[in-house]
Amino acid sequence: MLHIINKSPFDRPTLDTVLRVAQGGAALLIEDAVVAATRGCIAANKVVELAKKMPVYVLGPDLEARGLADRVIEGVQVVGYDGFVNLVAEHRNCQSWL
Amino acid sequence: MAKKFMFVNRKAPYGSIYALEALEVVLITAAFEQEVSLAFLDDGVYQLKKGMMPKGIEMKNFGPSYRALPDYDIDKFYVERESMEARGLTPEDLLVEVEVLSAQELGQLMEAQDVILSF
């Protein structure tokens, strides 16, 4: 399953929920959720935890929009919209953790 | 007579419309020659991050709009220290000159306002 997370970790406890519930697959951070994968952000450790369980991807255009493209933590992979589409196609189903 | 207006910004930019809407109202308020200040706490601190390039998500870059605010005599930007540090940001990462305040100092400043607009 592809786990899509779109809200800031400061706004919603979604990352905790995914860490607790998700049974593998991959995770993709988009929109305001991308802040979680940046250096110095106190939520980054949750992304590191998640990356131990499954590959974690971050949407590049959302990082660039927020001026955060040069602050991505190690262990996650930045993808574009084409990568987003591929991830959706590669997984049998998706859960958008709104 | 001028009143003290404070805009309290707490949302990340681009993921919702709040930041952009706040900016619109700030400019309207400035046109009426009020004493305007902007506070940034929680995810609102991200609104001031340098280097925004929202072309890829097809949204308007409002970074330059913030930088233009001092031309309209809006130059009081307050950032709450705890919010900034929790996000790994420093004043050098921000696109305008800000005054960094403790939560308590910001709270006191809020108390001193005539009008608070929350976004």
Backbone of each chain as ProteinMPNN parsed JSONL, in Angstrom:
{"seq_chain_A": "MLHIINKSPFDRPTLDTVLRVAQGGAALLIEDAVVAATRGCIAANKVVELAKKMPVYVLGPDLEARGLADRVIEGVQVVGYDGFVNLVAEHRNCQSWL", "coords_chain_A": {"N_chain_A": [[0.845, -1.203, 0.0], [0.404, 2.261, -0.746], [1.139, 4.925, 1.271], [-0.12, 8.029, 1.635], [0.712, 11.176, 2.773], [-0.379, 14.328, 3.738], [-0.538, 16.493, 5.461], [0.842, 18.919, 7.755], [3.172, 17.798, 10.227], [2.979, 19.145, 12.562], [0.456, 19.852, 12.735], [-1.284, 17.722, 12.548], [-1.577, 14.376, 13.865], [-0.732, 12.489, 12.032], [1.639, 11.172, 11.105], [2.365, 9.66, 13.304], [0.194, 7.939, 13.422], [0.465, 6.546, 11.002], [2.929, 5.334, 11.47], [2.134, 3.604, 13.468], [0.117, 2.032, 12.346], [0.626, 1.298, 9.655], [1.568, -1.344, 7.495], [3.788, -1.741, 5.893], [4.849, -1.381, 2.419], [4.956, 1.733, 0.884], [5.73, 5.184, 1.671], [4.564, 8.456, 0.984], [5.288, 11.808, 1.172], [3.511, 14.764, 0.805], [2.439, 18.136, -0.135], [1.797, 20.151, 2.75], [2.963, 18.287, 4.396], [5.573, 17.82, 3.706], [7.359, 19.261, 5.225], [8.101, 17.739, 7.361], [10.205, 16.17, 6.616], [12.555, 17.601, 6.789], [15.764, 18.912, 7.704], [16.495, 19.526, 11.093], [13.901, 19.922, 11.841], [11.619, 19.076, 14.374], [10.008, 16.928, 13.98], [11.297, 15.279, 12.271], [12.535, 12.981, 13.148], [10.516, 11.127, 13.245], [10.023, 10.6, 10.613], [12.399, 9.41, 9.976], [12.141, 7.1, 11.494], [9.96, 5.954, 10.167], [11.13, 5.473, 7.714], [12.668, 3.328, 8.293], [10.91, 1.309, 8.209], [9.711, 1.31, 5.714], [10.192, 2.405, 2.276], [10.541, 5.92, 1.988], [9.175, 8.648, 0.356], [9.382, 11.998, -0.931], [7.624, 14.779, -2.173], [9.071, 16.681, -4.627], [8.321, 19.236, -5.931], [6.68, 20.361, -3.948], [8.477, 20.714, -1.857], [10.205, 22.581, -3.029], [8.461, 24.735, -3.423], [8.149, 25.636, -0.849], [10.614, 26.524, -0.161], [12.378, 24.609, 0.8], [13.908, 22.704, -0.399], [16.65, 22.288, -0.198], [17.086, 21.215, 2.249], [16.511, 18.634, 2.873], [16.278, 15.635, 4.741], [18.542, 12.837, 5.152], [18.017, 9.548, 3.758], [15.515, 9.607, 2.713], [13.673, 9.834, -0.369], [13.531, 12.139, -3.001], [10.898, 12.887, -5.182], [9.335, 13.688, -8.354], [6.262, 14.826, -9.969], [5.926, 12.835, -11.848], [7.149, 10.689, -10.604], [5.406, 10.405, -8.478], [3.089, 9.538, -9.788], [4.066, 7.084, -10.752], [4.481, 5.751, -8.312], [1.864, 5.483, -7.381], [0.877, 3.842, -9.376], [2.443, 1.576, -9.036], [1.688, 0.45, -6.644], [-0.759, -1.625, -5.108], [-2.91, -0.504, -3.799], [-3.953, 2.658, -2.295], [-3.63, 4.698, 0.591], [-4.828, 7.708, 1.576], [-3.828, 9.708, 4.052], [-5.6, 11.888, 5.264]], "CA_chain_A": [[0.0, 0.0, 0.0], [1.08, 3.555, -0.715], [0.593, 5.815, 2.31], [0.102, 9.419, 1.234], [0.529, 12.064, 3.929], [-0.398, 15.681, 3.153], [-0.678, 17.585, 6.436], [2.017, 19.177, 8.583], [3.253, 16.996, 11.455], [2.656, 20.009, 13.703], [-0.974, 20.126, 12.641], [-2.012, 16.454, 12.696], [-0.71, 13.284, 14.328], [-0.779, 11.461, 10.983], [2.857, 10.363, 11.041], [2.269, 8.688, 14.403], [-0.804, 6.937, 13.029], [1.051, 5.695, 9.962], [3.945, 4.512, 12.139], [1.453, 2.61, 14.281], [-0.821, 1.194, 11.595], [1.079, 0.849, 8.337], [2.214, -2.656, 7.482], [4.713, -1.846, 4.776], [4.545, -0.614, 1.219], [5.79, 2.934, 0.796], [5.067, 6.398, 2.137], [4.861, 9.642, 0.186], [4.925, 13.068, 1.834], [3.186, 15.823, -0.154], [1.868, 19.378, 0.404], [2.436, 20.632, 3.98], [3.659, 17.194, 5.097], [6.994, 17.748, 3.343], [8.208, 19.899, 6.248], [8.559, 16.711, 8.309], [11.429, 15.535, 6.118], [13.623, 18.596, 6.675], [16.751, 18.952, 8.787], [16.24, 20.427, 12.216], [12.485, 19.854, 12.22], [11.555, 18.091, 15.461], [9.257, 15.745, 13.536], [12.106, 14.515, 11.311], [12.855, 11.647, 13.691], [9.414, 10.224, 12.9], [10.235, 10.197, 9.223], [13.522, 8.457, 10.04], [11.529, 5.85, 11.984], [9.133, 5.411, 9.091], [12.027, 5.004, 6.648], [13.181, 2.006, 8.697], [9.853, 0.337, 7.921], [9.328, 1.329, 4.288], [10.778, 3.554, 1.581], [9.796, 7.175, 2.149], [9.364, 9.589, -0.75], [8.901, 13.364, -0.677], [7.349, 15.419, -3.461], [10.0, 17.783, -4.861], [7.706, 20.55, -6.157], [6.185, 20.918, -2.683], [9.659, 21.189, -1.123], [10.686, 23.807, -3.696], [7.494, 25.803, -3.166], [8.322, 26.124, 0.522], [12.009, 26.909, 0.065], [12.962, 23.591, 1.672], [14.506, 21.643, -1.206], [18.048, 22.051, 0.175], [17.141, 20.827, 3.671], [15.906, 17.304, 3.026], [17.079, 14.713, 5.528], [18.997, 11.637, 4.448], [17.195, 8.36, 3.951], [14.263, 9.725, 1.96], [13.937, 10.088, -1.776], [12.692, 13.196, -3.571], [10.327, 12.526, -6.489], [8.488, 14.682, -9.019], [4.899, 14.336, -10.206], [6.016, 11.56, -12.568], [7.42, 9.682, -9.577], [4.139, 10.268, -7.742], [2.227, 8.678, -10.618], [4.639, 5.731, -10.738], [4.232, 5.13, -7.005], [0.443, 5.09, -7.343], [0.694, 2.715, -10.302], [3.173, 0.4, -8.559], [1.072, -0.147, -5.462], [-2.09, -2.179, -5.357], [-3.885, 0.489, -3.335], [-3.414, 3.852, -1.632], [-4.386, 5.315, 1.682], [-4.498, 9.114, 1.808], [-4.06, 10.017, 5.473], [-5.969, 13.301, 5.204]], "C_chain_A": [[0.875, 1.246, 0.0], [0.369, 4.448, 0.3], [0.914, 7.251, 1.933], [-0.253, 10.336, 2.405], [0.626, 13.503, 3.425], [-0.52, 16.819, 4.163], [0.577, 17.704, 7.295], [2.004, 18.301, 9.838], [2.935, 17.814, 12.706], [1.143, 20.223, 13.814], [-1.799, 18.873, 12.941], [-1.049, 15.367, 13.17], [-0.568, 12.158, 13.304], [0.453, 10.565, 10.946], [2.846, 9.295, 12.131], [1.308, 7.565, 14.028], [-0.223, 5.975, 11.997], [2.106, 4.776, 10.574], [3.291, 3.351, 12.887], [0.724, 1.578, 13.43], [-0.22, 0.557, 10.342], [1.871, -0.453, 8.419], [3.144, -2.811, 6.29], [4.198, -1.125, 3.55], [5.506, 0.558, 1.124], [4.994, 4.116, 1.307], [5.51, 7.56, 1.257], [4.366, 10.876, 0.922], [4.69, 14.129, 0.767], [2.637, 17.044, 0.599], [2.57, 19.759, 1.721], [3.201, 19.537, 4.739], [5.156, 17.171, 4.795], [7.903, 18.364, 4.41], [8.786, 18.874, 7.22], [9.905, 16.122, 7.905], [12.574, 16.523, 5.976], [14.498, 18.613, 7.929], [16.357, 19.946, 9.864], [14.795, 20.447, 12.666], [12.328, 18.763, 13.282], [10.749, 16.848, 15.076], [10.088, 14.835, 12.623], [12.428, 13.112, 11.82], [11.748, 10.631, 13.391], [9.533, 9.729, 11.465], [11.375, 9.18, 9.15], [13.006, 7.088, 10.502], [10.748, 5.158, 10.868], [10.003, 4.806, 7.989], [12.683, 3.673, 6.999], [12.17, 0.921, 8.336], [9.519, 0.224, 6.44], [10.048, 2.479, 3.605], [9.895, 4.789, 1.743], [10.184, 8.133, 1.016], [8.785, 10.948, -0.372], [8.718, 14.052, -2.025], [8.178, 16.697, -3.625], [9.335, 19.136, -5.064], [7.158, 21.18, -4.871], [7.33, 21.395, -1.788], [10.13, 22.525, -1.693], [9.766, 24.981, -3.39], [7.753, 26.452, -1.815], [9.762, 26.516, 0.85], [12.779, 25.89, 0.887], [13.731, 22.509, 0.92], [15.944, 21.32, -0.798], [18.184, 21.578, 1.626], [16.607, 19.427, 3.922], [16.842, 16.388, 3.815], [17.525, 13.52, 4.676], [18.017, 10.505, 4.684], [15.812, 8.462, 3.323], [14.603, 10.111, 0.529], [12.976, 11.142, -2.317], [12.205, 12.744, -4.946], [9.524, 13.704, -7.048], [7.09, 14.111, -9.202], [4.909, 13.005, -10.966], [6.285, 10.417, -11.592], [6.192, 9.379, -8.739], [3.224, 9.3, -8.493], [2.745, 7.239, -10.606], [4.347, 5.021, -9.427], [2.783, 4.652, -6.892], [0.228, 3.849, -8.2], [1.319, 1.432, -9.756], [2.484, -0.297, -7.393], [-0.366, -0.557, -5.743], [-3.171, -1.199, -4.905], [-3.182, 1.628, -2.594], [-4.285, 4.217, -0.441], [-3.905, 6.759, 1.798], [-4.867, 9.444, 3.241], [-4.371, 11.498, 5.596], [-5.981, 13.949, 6.574]], "O_chain_A": [[1.926, 1.296, 0.64], [-0.833, 4.693, 0.202], [2.079, 7.648, 1.913], [-1.356, 10.282, 2.95], [1.599, 13.863, 2.762], [-0.597, 17.984, 3.773], [1.282, 16.723, 7.53], [0.951, 18.087, 10.44], [2.658, 17.26, 13.77], [0.629, 20.7, 14.826], [-2.882, 18.959, 13.52], [0.151, 15.434, 12.906], [-0.314, 11.01, 13.668], [0.34, 9.351, 10.779], [3.269, 8.162, 11.904], [1.576, 6.391, 14.286], [-0.391, 4.759, 12.094], [2.176, 3.592, 10.245], [3.834, 2.247, 12.931], [0.716, 0.39, 13.754], [-0.527, -0.589, 10.014], [2.722, -0.633, 9.29], [3.27, -3.904, 5.738], [3.238, -0.357, 3.62], [6.718, 0.395, 1.265], [3.766, 4.081, 1.375], [6.666, 7.641, 0.84], [3.186, 10.985, 1.255], [5.553, 14.371, -0.077], [2.402, 16.99, 1.806], [3.797, 19.698, 1.804], [3.998, 19.84, 5.626], [5.928, 16.569, 5.542], [9.084, 18.026, 4.489], [9.83, 19.106, 7.83], [10.656, 15.635, 8.75], [13.465, 16.327, 5.15], [14.037, 18.365, 9.043], [15.939, 21.067, 9.573], [14.489, 20.935, 13.754], [12.839, 17.655, 13.117], [10.805, 15.833, 15.769], [9.639, 13.753, 12.245], [12.575, 12.174, 11.037], [12.005, 9.431, 13.294], [9.187, 8.59, 11.15], [11.329, 8.224, 8.376], [13.392, 6.052, 9.959], [10.861, 3.95, 10.658], [9.668, 3.774, 7.407], [13.192, 2.972, 6.124], [12.531, -0.245, 8.178], [9.096, -0.831, 5.97], [10.471, 3.427, 4.266], [8.67, 4.713, 1.647], [11.363, 8.384, 0.765], [7.83, 11.04, 0.399], [9.56, 13.922, -2.914], [8.016, 17.661, -2.877], [9.743, 20.108, -4.429], [7.172, 22.402, -4.727], [7.176, 22.365, -1.046], [10.415, 23.468, -0.955], [10.232, 26.091, -3.13], [7.598, 27.663, -1.654], [10.086, 26.805, 2.002], [13.724, 26.245, 1.592], [14.157, 21.518, 1.512], [16.412, 20.204, -1.024], [19.291, 21.55, 2.165], [16.286, 19.075, 5.057], [18.05, 16.372, 3.582], [16.953, 13.241, 3.622], [17.282, 10.494, 5.672], [15.025, 7.517, 3.39], [15.678, 10.643, 0.251], [11.764, 11.053, -2.119], [12.991, 12.28, -5.771], [9.097, 14.591, -6.31], [6.766, 13.051, -8.666], [4.037, 12.158, -10.77], [5.732, 9.325, -11.726], [5.965, 8.237, -8.338], [2.664, 8.37, -7.912], [1.97, 6.293, -10.468], [4.006, 3.838, -9.417], [2.511, 3.567, -6.379], [-0.495, 2.929, -7.818], [0.801, 0.337, -9.979], [2.674, -1.495, -7.179], [-1.08, 0.085, -6.512], [-4.216, -1.078, -5.544], [-1.986, 1.566, -2.31], [-5.506, 4.066, -0.466], [-2.734, 7.012, 2.079], [-6.041, 9.463, 3.611], [-3.508, 12.284, 5.988], [-6.273, 15.139, 6.692]]}, "seq_chain_B": "MAKKFMFVNRKAPYGSIYALEALEVVLITAAFEQEVSLAFLDDGVYQLKKGMMPKGIEMKNFGPSYRALPDYDIDKFYVERESMEARGLTPEDLLVEVEVLSAQELGQLMEAQDVILSF", "coords_chain_B": {"N_chain_B": [[-8.754, 57.549, 14.512], [-5.735, 55.749, 14.831], [-5.672, 52.233, 15.215], [-4.29, 49.42, 16.983], [-3.453, 46.756, 15.121], [-3.092, 43.307, 14.943], [-1.926, 40.616, 13.053], [-2.249, 37.246, 13.288], [-0.467, 34.585, 12.391], [-0.611, 31.202, 11.728], [-0.475, 29.027, 10.077], [0.982, 26.731, 7.715], [2.471, 27.738, 4.579], [0.921, 27.567, 1.293], [-0.209, 24.886, 1.484], [-2.697, 25.416, 2.359], [-5.165, 28.058, 2.085], [-4.855, 30.077, 3.854], [-2.477, 31.658, 4.425], [-2.103, 33.269, 2.168], [-4.532, 34.651, 2.093], [-4.359, 36.087, 4.466], [-2.321, 37.85, 3.872], [-3.532, 39.418, 1.913], [-5.489, 40.749, 3.443], [-3.89, 42.086, 5.23], [-2.714, 44.011, 3.598], [-4.958, 45.506, 2.865], [-5.687, 46.538, 5.359], [-3.485, 48.108, 5.869], [-3.85, 50.139, 4.07], [-5.675, 51.708, 5.324], [-4.252, 53.066, 7.155], [-3.514, 52.013, 9.71], [-1.997, 50.789, 12.765], [-0.085, 48.253, 12.078], [0.891, 44.933, 12.79], [2.613, 41.8, 12.372], [2.381, 38.502, 13.47], [4.104, 35.442, 13.766], [3.647, 32.163, 14.38], [3.781, 28.678, 15.409], [3.165, 26.62, 12.539], [3.08, 28.839, 10.957], [5.48, 30.14, 10.821], [6.822, 29.057, 8.682], [5.861, 30.505, 6.556], [7.549, 32.571, 6.14], [9.854, 31.59, 5.085], [12.887, 31.756, 3.327], [13.536, 31.6, -0.226], [11.348, 30.416, -1.58], [9.806, 28.594, -4.16], [7.243, 28.26, -5.833], [6.473, 27.552, -8.394], [6.383, 24.995, -9.502], [4.169, 23.86, -8.286], [2.277, 25.376, -9.266], [1.412, 27.793, -8.047], [1.002, 31.119, -6.696], [3.926, 32.902, -5.864], [4.338, 34.15, -2.781], [6.386, 35.176, -1.327], [7.872, 37.487, -2.288], [5.878, 39.394, -1.836], [5.765, 39.646, 0.936], [8.23, 40.798, 1.362], [7.766, 43.242, 0.281], [6.136, 44.542, 2.039], [7.266, 46.366, 4.014], [7.424, 48.697, 2.464], [4.909, 49.641, 2.611], [4.783, 50.624, 5.089], [4.596, 48.542, 6.864], [6.307, 46.877, 9.01], [6.686, 45.408, 11.233], [7.481, 42.437, 12.239], [6.939, 39.654, 14.017], [8.319, 36.773, 15.458], [7.761, 33.722, 17.012], [9.976, 32.241, 19.236], [10.148, 29.51, 20.049], [8.558, 28.113, 18.196], [9.956, 28.617, 15.854], [12.447, 27.41, 16.369], [11.72, 24.741, 16.722], [11.324, 23.983, 14.188], [13.739, 23.929, 13.044], [14.698, 26.312, 12.097], [16.287, 29.539, 11.609], [16.677, 33.121, 12.221], [18.118, 33.95, 9.992], [17.218, 32.327, 7.997], [14.934, 33.472, 7.152], [12.814, 35.628, 5.171], [12.38, 38.312, 5.704], [13.356, 40.978, 7.946], [13.084, 40.037, 11.246], [11.64, 40.183, 14.548], [12.529, 38.19, 17.137], [10.646, 36.583, 19.545], [9.935, 35.458, 22.886], [7.483, 33.007, 23.906], [5.991, 34.058, 25.958], [6.514, 36.814, 25.77], [5.383, 37.315, 23.286], [2.749, 36.712, 23.847], [2.149, 38.759, 25.619], [2.356, 40.944, 23.945], [0.234, 40.422, 22.266], [-1.848, 40.83, 24.01], [-1.777, 43.571, 24.171], [-2.984, 44.552, 21.916], [-5.507, 46.225, 19.888], [-7.094, 45.043, 17.971], [-7.252, 41.73, 16.853], [-6.459, 39.631, 14.228], [-6.956, 36.465, 13.053], [-5.251, 33.899, 11.421]], "CA_chain_B": [[-7.537, 57.265, 15.29], [-5.171, 54.437, 14.463], [-5.732, 51.14, 16.19], [-3.228, 48.418, 16.84], [-3.931, 45.524, 14.488], [-2.095, 42.236, 14.807], [-2.3, 39.425, 12.288], [-1.615, 36.076, 13.893], [-0.347, 33.578, 11.329], [-0.227, 29.927, 12.329], [-0.582, 27.927, 9.109], [2.03, 26.612, 6.71], [2.054, 28.304, 3.302], [0.631, 26.753, 0.105], [-1.084, 23.737, 1.727], [-4.045, 25.954, 2.55], [-5.256, 29.407, 1.534], [-4.77, 31.048, 4.954], [-1.349, 32.589, 4.349], [-2.365, 34.218, 1.095], [-5.665, 35.487, 2.514], [-3.856, 36.993, 5.497], [-1.546, 38.878, 3.181], [-4.5, 40.322, 1.26], [-6.143, 41.59, 4.448], [-2.84, 42.965, 5.764], [-2.567, 45.15, 2.677], [-6.165, 46.336, 2.993], [-5.606, 47.24, 6.64], [-2.433, 49.124, 5.749], [-4.397, 51.258, 3.299], [-6.441, 52.547, 6.252], [-3.277, 53.691, 8.048], [-3.57, 51.485, 11.067], [-0.713, 50.256, 13.248], [-0.191, 46.835, 11.76], [2.022, 44.039, 13.022], [2.353, 40.413, 12.004], [3.022, 37.513, 14.334], [4.216, 34.134, 13.133], [3.952, 31.083, 15.304], [3.483, 27.344, 14.862], [3.599, 26.468, 11.141], [3.11, 30.145, 10.297], [6.884, 30.541, 10.613], [7.216, 28.619, 7.33], [5.447, 31.501, 5.562], [8.637, 33.527, 5.93], [11.073, 30.893, 4.652], [13.521, 32.233, 2.096], [13.769, 30.68, -1.351], [10.146, 29.723, -2.051], [9.662, 28.512, -5.619], [6.021, 27.468, -5.994], [6.11, 27.388, -9.804], [6.092, 23.582, -9.739], [2.822, 23.517, -7.827], [1.421, 26.349, -9.958], [0.809, 28.766, -7.14], [1.686, 32.417, -6.662], [4.974, 33.035, -4.858], [4.069, 35.369, -2.023], [7.609, 35.656, -0.682], [8.14, 38.898, -2.634], [4.867, 40.276, -1.231], [6.2, 39.939, 2.305], [9.369, 41.723, 1.316], [7.276, 44.565, -0.128], [5.311, 45.147, 3.089], [7.861, 47.57, 4.616], [7.109, 49.862, 1.63], [3.585, 50.101, 3.054], [4.955, 50.89, 6.523], [4.355, 47.36, 7.699], [7.646, 46.313, 9.192], [6.783, 44.717, 12.515], [7.319, 40.999, 12.064], [7.334, 38.954, 15.241], [8.364, 35.317, 15.33], [7.911, 33.073, 18.312], [11.226, 31.497, 19.21], [9.964, 28.056, 20.175], [8.036, 27.621, 16.918], [11.042, 28.697, 14.876], [13.487, 26.424, 16.669], [11.177, 23.383, 16.533], [11.347, 23.713, 12.749], [15.131, 23.968, 12.591], [14.921, 27.566, 11.362], [16.915, 30.663, 12.302], [16.277, 34.371, 11.554], [18.806, 34.05, 8.693], [16.443, 31.568, 7.01], [13.663, 34.157, 6.899], [12.975, 36.592, 4.08], [12.325, 39.695, 6.184], [13.907, 41.192, 9.285], [12.054, 39.731, 12.24], [11.999, 40.227, 15.958], [12.219, 36.898, 17.74], [10.113, 36.781, 20.891], [9.524, 34.271, 23.629], [6.035, 32.816, 23.899], [5.426, 34.996, 26.937], [6.582, 38.166, 25.199], [4.387, 37.401, 22.218], [1.45, 36.75, 24.515], [1.96, 40.112, 26.165], [2.141, 41.827, 22.803], [-1.145, 40.169, 21.811], [-2.722, 41.491, 24.993], [-1.736, 45.021, 23.983], [-3.607, 44.931, 20.645], [-6.932, 46.575, 19.839], [-7.766, 44.072, 17.102], [-6.418, 40.6, 16.429], [-7.032, 38.855, 13.123], [-6.312, 35.164, 13.173], [-5.216, 33.105, 10.19]], "C_chain_B": [[-7.05, 55.849, 14.999], [-5.304, 53.431, 15.599], [-4.595, 50.176, 15.933], [-3.839, 47.117, 16.329], [-2.807, 44.496, 14.476], [-2.692, 41.072, 14.023], [-1.527, 38.238, 12.851], [-1.644, 34.926, 12.884], [0.178, 32.264, 11.882], [-0.231, 28.748, 11.36], [0.599, 27.916, 8.151], [1.541, 27.216, 5.391], [1.738, 27.224, 2.273], [-0.287, 25.563, 0.339], [-2.513, 24.156, 2.002], [-4.004, 27.42, 2.114], [-5.002, 30.487, 2.601], [-3.683, 32.109, 4.764], [-1.611, 33.68, 3.314], [-3.491, 35.179, 1.474], [-5.216, 36.515, 3.556], [-3.144, 38.171, 4.843], [-2.469, 39.898, 2.511], [-5.089, 41.283, 2.292], [-5.132, 42.543, 5.088], [-2.729, 44.213, 4.901], [-3.771, 46.082, 2.737], [-6.085, 47.186, 4.261], [-4.593, 48.382, 6.562], [-2.959, 50.364, 5.031], [-5.199, 52.208, 4.195], [-5.569, 53.139, 7.359], [-3.467, 53.299, 9.508], [-2.165, 51.025, 11.482], [-0.741, 48.74, 13.118], [1.072, 46.082, 12.162], [1.601, 42.616, 12.656], [3.093, 39.491, 12.96], [3.002, 36.167, 13.622], [4.555, 33.108, 14.197], [3.438, 29.771, 14.741], [3.955, 27.274, 13.396], [3.629, 27.784, 10.375], [4.529, 30.619, 10.022], [7.352, 30.167, 9.2], [6.811, 29.63, 6.253], [6.578, 32.453, 5.216], [9.915, 32.874, 5.421], [11.584, 31.486, 3.338], [13.467, 31.166, 1.004], [12.551, 29.915, -1.82], [10.082, 29.754, -3.575], [8.431, 27.663, -5.95], [5.582, 27.271, -7.448], [5.663, 25.954, -10.088], [4.723, 23.143, -9.254], [1.799, 24.545, -8.343], [0.663, 27.26, -9.004], [1.643, 30.043, -7.139], [2.735, 32.419, -5.552], [4.708, 34.294, -4.051], [5.241, 35.827, -1.175], [7.884, 37.121, -0.995], [7.121, 39.855, -2.02], [5.242, 40.626, 0.204], [7.319, 40.967, 2.32], [8.928, 43.131, 0.961], [6.533, 45.266, 1.008], [5.943, 46.368, 3.764], [7.604, 48.834, 3.789], [5.74, 50.44, 1.986], [3.583, 50.376, 4.566], [4.529, 49.734, 7.408], [5.703, 46.675, 7.859], [7.811, 45.642, 10.556], [6.435, 43.249, 12.309], [7.832, 40.315, 13.329], [7.265, 37.446, 15.036], [8.556, 34.712, 16.71], [9.088, 32.1, 18.269], [11.019, 29.978, 19.192], [9.486, 27.439, 18.858], [9.141, 27.572, 15.87], [12.061, 27.583, 15.109], [12.997, 24.997, 16.455], [11.219, 22.975, 15.066], [12.756, 23.801, 12.171], [15.465, 25.244, 11.841], [15.576, 28.612, 12.248], [16.465, 31.951, 11.605], [16.929, 34.531, 10.177], [18.049, 33.291, 7.6], [15.203, 32.329, 6.542], [13.844, 35.35, 5.963], [12.75, 38.037, 4.462], [13.017, 39.762, 7.549], [12.815, 40.918, 10.301], [12.578, 40.002, 13.636], [11.56, 38.908, 16.575], [11.805, 37.113, 19.193], [9.868, 35.448, 21.577], [8.01, 34.177, 23.568], [5.362, 33.834, 24.821], [5.405, 36.422, 26.39], [5.534, 38.353, 24.107], [2.984, 37.504, 22.816], [1.132, 38.13, 25.069], [1.659, 41.111, 25.045], [0.718, 41.675, 22.271], [-2.139, 40.875, 22.729], [-2.85, 42.986, 24.719], [-2.448, 45.494, 22.709], [-5.055, 45.385, 20.816], [-7.709, 45.519, 19.05], [-6.786, 42.962, 16.751], [-7.151, 39.849, 15.337], [-6.241, 37.564, 13.019], [-6.412, 34.363, 11.884], [-4.44, 31.823, 10.41]], "O_chain_B": [[-7.828, 54.898, 14.931], [-5.079, 53.741, 16.769], [-4.022, 50.116, 14.845], [-4.632, 46.47, 17.013], [-1.694, 44.794, 14.043], [-3.802, 40.613, 14.293], [-0.297, 38.24, 12.88], [-2.7, 34.375, 12.57], [1.275, 32.21, 12.438], [-0.018, 27.605, 11.765], [1.149, 28.965, 7.816], [0.343, 27.21, 5.111], [2.231, 26.1, 2.371], [-1.088, 25.246, -0.541], [-3.436, 23.349, 1.893], [-2.937, 27.955, 1.811], [-4.942, 31.674, 2.28], [-3.934, 33.304, 4.923], [-1.37, 34.862, 3.562], [-3.408, 36.378, 1.206], [-5.645, 37.669, 3.527], [-3.341, 39.327, 5.216], [-2.206, 41.1, 2.545], [-5.179, 42.486, 2.047], [-5.474, 43.67, 5.445], [-2.659, 45.331, 5.411], [-3.623, 47.303, 2.667], [-6.373, 48.383, 4.245], [-4.806, 49.466, 7.106], [-2.567, 51.489, 5.341], [-5.38, 53.378, 3.857], [-6.072, 53.645, 8.363], [-3.563, 54.142, 10.4], [-1.269, 50.893, 10.648], [-1.339, 48.04, 13.935], [2.186, 46.539, 11.905], [0.418, 42.277, 12.632], [4.281, 39.675, 13.226], [2.026, 35.802, 12.967], [5.607, 33.171, 14.832], [2.746, 29.749, 13.723], [5.013, 27.803, 13.056], [4.149, 27.839, 9.26], [4.76, 31.405, 9.103], [8.168, 30.867, 8.6], [7.362, 29.61, 5.153], [6.584, 33.068, 4.149], [10.952, 33.532, 5.334], [10.832, 31.688, 2.384], [13.365, 29.974, 1.291], [12.702, 28.847, -2.413], [10.277, 30.797, -4.198], [8.557, 26.491, -6.304], [4.448, 26.868, -7.704], [4.697, 25.724, -10.815], [4.172, 22.162, -9.753], [0.643, 24.576, -7.923], [-0.543, 27.469, -9.13], [2.813, 30.05, -7.523], [2.462, 31.987, -4.432], [4.837, 35.399, -4.578], [5.11, 36.765, -0.389], [8.106, 37.918, -0.083], [7.454, 41.001, -1.716], [5.06, 41.763, 0.639], [7.358, 41.869, 3.157], [9.61, 44.103, 1.286], [6.323, 46.477, 0.941], [5.23, 47.325, 4.063], [7.568, 49.932, 4.345], [5.455, 51.6, 1.689], [2.541, 50.363, 5.221], [4.146, 49.928, 8.561], [6.175, 45.983, 6.957], [8.927, 45.346, 10.983], [5.267, 42.87, 12.219], [9.015, 40.397, 13.658], [6.285, 36.917, 14.511], [9.416, 35.146, 17.477], [9.18, 31.252, 17.382], [11.646, 29.264, 18.41], [9.955, 26.373, 18.457], [9.248, 26.616, 15.102], [12.482, 26.903, 14.173], [13.773, 24.133, 16.048], [11.158, 21.791, 14.734], [12.941, 23.753, 10.955], [16.401, 25.271, 11.041], [15.443, 28.583, 13.472], [15.923, 31.885, 10.502], [16.36, 35.173, 9.294], [18.218, 33.576, 6.414], [14.503, 31.877, 5.636], [14.89, 35.999, 5.961], [12.914, 38.92, 3.619], [13.231, 38.745, 8.208], [11.735, 41.504, 10.226], [13.785, 40.044, 13.875], [10.382, 38.552, 16.543], [12.522, 37.744, 19.969], [9.622, 34.434, 20.922], [7.333, 35.144, 23.22], [4.311, 34.39, 24.503], [4.415, 37.142, 26.526], [4.888, 39.397, 24.013], [2.148, 38.279, 22.351], [-0.002, 38.602, 24.997], [0.818, 41.998, 25.189], [0.077, 42.651, 21.879], [-3.136, 41.439, 22.277], [-3.885, 43.593, 24.993], [-2.513, 46.695, 22.447], [-5.739, 44.986, 21.759], [-8.827, 45.15, 19.411], [-5.637, 43.221, 16.396], [-8.314, 39.476, 15.493], [-5.015, 37.574, 12.912], [-7.494, 34.171, 11.329], [-4.3, 31.019, 9.487]]}, "name": "protein", "num_of_chains": 2, "seq": "MLHIINKSPFDRPTLDTVLRVAQGGAALLIEDAVVAATRGCIAANKVVELAKKMPVYVLGPDLEARGLADRVIEGVQVVGYDGFVNLVAEHRNCQSWLMAKKFMFVNRKAPYGSIYALEALEVVLITAAFEQEVSLAFLDDGVYQLKKGMMPKGIEMKNFGPSYRALPDYDIDKFYVERESMEARGLTPEDLLVEVEVLSAQELGQLMEAQDVILSF"}
